[in-house]
């Protein structure tokens, strides 16, 4: 899947280059082009990197040093209330979507229903404190976008979980993960746990930074390669702008902890509703996340989740545009 994403991004960049050559010709200053690209991309990387490191660090601490039983201590018994409870755990777990999947797998192994884990997976990347903080920093000038992201993510996560709650467990989980749930796994302690935690930290940093760098490069390239008139035409359209930003969120696969900085570079070009759709859809469904979720859920389940999240995110962005 990593290679496929690289080819998707390569094709995206080539398409933008062709658009630039077709609409603007070859008469543009390469020096200014490169300077603008470095400035835009570098600013995103500099602003985002500290939050990536913080998110990975907290993810490792939660994964290795907080007992799984802690999550179930106050969990309601009624399905609807359990889904609501699980979907709010992201407030207490400041990790991005990549760190949430291992947590969700562990919770399923301890007895959480797959549909309930979906509520956690979809909402936690948006409701975690790091994501909320970065969203406020990036879009403090428009509180409506911040509120729409938090509230919209919460509602969509619970709606998708509610739709999926009638599915049987054996139809939702892969055979490999079901076997792991049946056999369990040993727990490390002492120096061995510290060693595993340190290794996991380095490994997660290695997984987080490439999407951030690629996403920053795409942000810079779209700004300097695509003529302003083309962006204005797409970005100002109430419907097309939402579809474009959802597609961009899926391809870029940038971490939820820092995607607000990426979206900020488009705030003056694309409609507010399209920005909201990007901020809601991206943390829930992207190429990177689907690749990770494939280790746990079947293809049919992932297809249903993707379609539901797309539909809800599109309607949210469209409604936001027409309401404001």
C-alpha positions in Angstrom: 0.0 0.0 0.0 2.9 2.3 0.7 4.1 2.0 -2.9 0.6 2.6 -4.2 0.3 5.8 -2.2 3.6 7.0 -3.7 2.4 6.4 -7.2 -0.9 8.2 -6.4 1.1 11.2 -5.2 3.4 11.0 -8.1 0.5 11.0 -10.5 -1.1 13.9 -8.6 2.0 16.0 -8.9 2.4 15.1 -12.6 -1.3 16.2 -13.2 -0.7 19.5 -11.4 2.4 20.1 -13.5 0.5 19.4 -16.8 -2.2 21.8 -15.7 0.4 24.5 -14.9 2.1 24.1 -18.2 -1.2 24.1 -20.1 -2.6 27.1 -18.5 0.5 29.1 -17.8 2.9 27.9 -20.3 6.7 27.6 -19.8 7.2 31.3 -19.0 7.5 31.2 -15.2 10.5 31.9 -13.0 12.0 28.6 -11.7 13.9 30.4 -8.9 10.7 32.0 -7.5 8.9 28.7 -8.0 11.5 26.8 -5.9 11.6 29.5 -3.2 7.8 29.5 -2.8 7.8 25.7 -2.7 10.4 25.6 0.0 8.8 28.4 2.0 5.3 26.8 2.0 6.4 23.2 2.6 9.0 24.2 5.2 6.6 26.2 7.2 4.2 23.3 7.5 7.0 20.9 8.6 8.4 23.3 11.2 5.0 23.9 12.7 3.9 20.3 12.7 7.0 18.3 13.8 6.8 19.1 17.5 3.2 17.9 17.6 4.1 14.7 15.8 6.8 13.9 18.4 4.4 14.7 21.2 1.6 12.6 19.8 3.9 9.6 19.3 5.4 9.9 22.8 1.9 10.0 24.4 0.8 7.1 22.2 3.7 4.9 23.5 3.0 5.9 27.1 -0.6 4.9 26.7 0.1 1.7 24.9 2.7 0.4 27.3 2.0 1.9 30.7 -1.8 2.2 31.0 -3.6 -1.1 31.8 -6.3 -2.2 29.4 -8.7 -2.8 32.3 -8.7 0.9 33.0 -10.8 1.5 29.9 -13.6 -0.8 31.1 -13.9 0.3 34.7 -16.7 2.8 34.0 -18.0 1.5 30.7 -21.9 1.4 30.5 -23.6 -1.9 29.6 -26.2 -0.5 27.2 -24.8 -0.6 23.6 -25.8 3.0 22.7 -24.2 4.4 25.9 -21.1 2.2 25.4 -20.6 3.6 21.9 -20.9 7.2 23.2 -18.5 6.4 26.0 -16.0 4.7 23.7 -16.2 7.6 21.2 -15.2 10.1 23.9 -12.1 8.2 25.0 -10.0 10.2 22.5 -10.3 13.2 24.9 -8.2 11.2 27.4 -5.9 9.5 24.8 -3.9 12.2 22.9 -2.8 10.0 20.1 -3.3 10.2 16.3 -5.0 7.6 14.2 -1.9 5.4 13.8 -1.6 5.0 17.5 -5.3 4.5 18.0 -5.4 1.2 15.9 -3.1 -0.7 18.2 -5.1 0.5 21.2 -8.4 -0.5 19.5 -7.0 -4.0 18.7 -6.0 -4.4 22.4 -9.5 -3.3 23.5 -11.1 -5.8 21.2 -8.9 -8.5 22.6 -10.1 -7.5 26.1 -13.8 -7.8 25.1 -14.7 -4.6 23.2 -17.2 -5.1 20.3 -15.8 -4.4 16.8 -18.5 -1.9 16.2 -17.6 -0.1 19.4 -14.0 0.0 18.4 -15.0 1.7 15.2 -16.6 4.5 17.2 -13.2 4.9 19.0 -11.1 4.7 15.8 -13.1 7.3 14.0 -13.6 9.8 16.8 -10.4 9.6 18.8 -8.1 11.2 16.2 -10.3 14.2 16.1 -11.2 14.5 19.8 -7.8 14.0 21.2 -6.3 17.1 23.0 -3.4 17.4 20.6 -5.6 17.6 17.5 -8.0 20.0 19.2 -5.1 22.2 20.2 -3.5 22.3 16.8 -6.9 23.0 15.2 -7.5 25.9 17.5 -4.0 27.3 16.8 -4.4 26.9 13.0 -8.1 28.1 12.8 -8.5 30.3 15.8 -9.7 33.0 13.4 -12.8 30.9 12.6 -14.3 29.1 15.6 -17.0 27.6 13.4 -14.5 25.4 11.7 -13.1 24.2 15.0 -16.6 23.4 16.4 -17.7 21.8 13.1 -14.7 19.5 13.2 -15.1 18.3 16.8 -18.9 18.0 16.8 -19.0 16.6 13.3 -16.4 14.0 14.0 -18.2 12.9 17.1 -21.6 12.5 15.4 -20.2 10.7 12.3 -18.2 8.3 14.4 -21.3 7.3 16.4 -23.5 7.1 13.4 -21.1 4.7 11.6 -20.7 2.6 14.7 -24.5 2.5 15.1 -24.9 1.3 11.4 -22.3 -1.4 12.0 -23.4 -2.6 15.4 -25.7 -5.3 13.9 -22.9 -7.0 12.0 -21.6 -10.2 13.5 -18.1 -10.2 15.0 -16.8 -13.0 12.8 -18.0 -11.1 9.7 -16.1 -7.9 10.7 -12.7 -9.2 11.8 -10.0 -10.9 9.7 -9.2 -14.5 10.3 -5.7 -13.6 11.4 -6.8 -11.1 14.0 -9.5 -13.5 15.3 -6.8 -16.1 15.8 -4.7 -13.6 17.8 -7.7 -12.7 19.9 -8.3 -16.4 20.7 -4.6 -17.0 21.7 -3.9 -13.7 23.5 -0.4 -12.2 23.8 2.3 -12.1 26.6 2.9 -8.8 28.4 6.4 -7.4 28.9 7.6 -5.8 32.2 10.5 -4.0 33.7 13.5 -3.3 31.4 12.0 -5.4 28.7 8.9 -3.1 28.6 11.1 0.0 28.5 13.1 -1.5 25.6 9.9 -2.3 23.7 8.5 1.3 24.4 11.7 2.9 23.1 11.7 0.8 20.0 8.1 1.5 19.4 8.7 5.3 19.8 11.5 5.2 17.1 9.4 3.0 14.9 6.3 5.3 15.1 8.4 8.4 14.4 9.7 6.7 11.3 6.1 6.0 10.2 4.8 9.5 11.0 7.4 11.7 9.4 7.2 10.4 5.8 3.5 11.2 5.4 4.1 14.6 7.0 7.0 15.4 4.6 5.0 14.1 1.6 1.9 16.1 2.7 3.9 19.2 3.1 5.4 18.8 -0.3 2.0 18.3 -1.9 0.8 21.5 -0.2 3.7 23.4 -1.5 3.4 21.9 -5.0 -0.3 22.6 -5.4 0.3 26.2 -4.4 3.1 26.9 -6.8 2.2 24.6 -9.8 -1.5 25.2 -10.1 -2.4 28.7 -11.3 -4.3 30.8 -8.9 -7.2 31.0 -11.3 -7.6 27.2 -11.4 -7.5 27.0 -7.6 -9.9 29.9 -7.3 -12.3 28.1 -9.7 -12.2 24.8 -7.8 -11.9 26.3 -4.3 -14.8 28.7 -4.6 -17.3 26.1 -5.9 -19.6 25.0 -3.1 -19.7 21.4 -4.2 -16.5 20.7 -6.2 -14.4 22.2 -3.4 -15.7 19.7 -0.9 -15.0 16.7 -3.2 -11.5 18.0 -4.1 -10.5 18.4 -0.4 -11.9 15.0 0.5 -9.9 13.4 -2.3 -6.8 15.3 -1.1 -7.3 14.1 2.5 -7.5 10.5 1.3 -4.3 10.7 -0.8 -2.1 12.8 1.4 -2.8 10.6 4.5 -1.3 13.2 6.9 -1.4 12.7 10.6 -4.5 14.1 12.4 -2.4 15.8 15.0 -1.0 18.2 12.4 -3.4 18.1 9.4 -4.9 21.5 10.5 -1.6 23.2 9.5 -1.8 21.5 6.1 -5.4 22.6 5.6 -4.6 26.1 6.7 -2.5 26.7 3.5 -5.8 26.2 1.6 -8.0 28.3 3.8 -7.8 31.4 1.7 -8.5 29.5 -1.5 -11.1 26.8 -0.7 -14.5 27.2 0.9 -14.8 26.7 4.7 -17.0 23.7 4.1 -14.3 22.0 2.1 -11.8 22.7 4.9 -14.2 21.1 7.4 -14.7 18.1 5.2 -10.9 17.7 4.9 -10.5 17.9 8.7 -13.2 15.4 9.4 -12.7 12.8 6.6 -8.9 12.7 6.7 -8.4 11.5 10.3 -11.0 8.8 9.8 -10.3 7.4 6.3 -7.1 7.8 4.2 -4.8 5.5 2.4 -2.5 5.1 5.4 -5.4 4.4 7.8 -7.1 1.8 5.5 -3.8 0.0 5.2 -3.6 -0.2 9.0 -7.2 -1.1 9.5 -6.9 -3.9 7.0 -4.9 -5.9 9.6 -8.0 -6.0 11.7 -11.2 -5.6 9.7 -12.4 -7.3 6.5 -12.5 -5.6 3.1 -16.3 -5.5 3.2 -16.3 -3.7 6.5 -13.7 -1.2 5.4 -15.7 -0.5 2.2 -18.9 0.2 4.2 -17.0 2.4 6.7 -15.4 4.4 3.9 -18.6 5.0 2.0 -20.4 6.0 5.2 -17.7 8.4 6.3 -17.5 9.9 2.8 -21.2 10.5 2.6 -21.4 12.1 6.0 -18.3 14.2 5.5 -19.5 15.4 2.1 -22.9 16.4 3.5 -21.3 18.1 6.5 -19.0 20.2 4.2 -21.8 21.0 1.8 -24.2 22.0 4.7 -21.5 24.1 6.2 -21.0 25.9 2.9 -24.7 26.6 2.4 -25.3 27.5 6.0 -22.6 30.1 6.1 
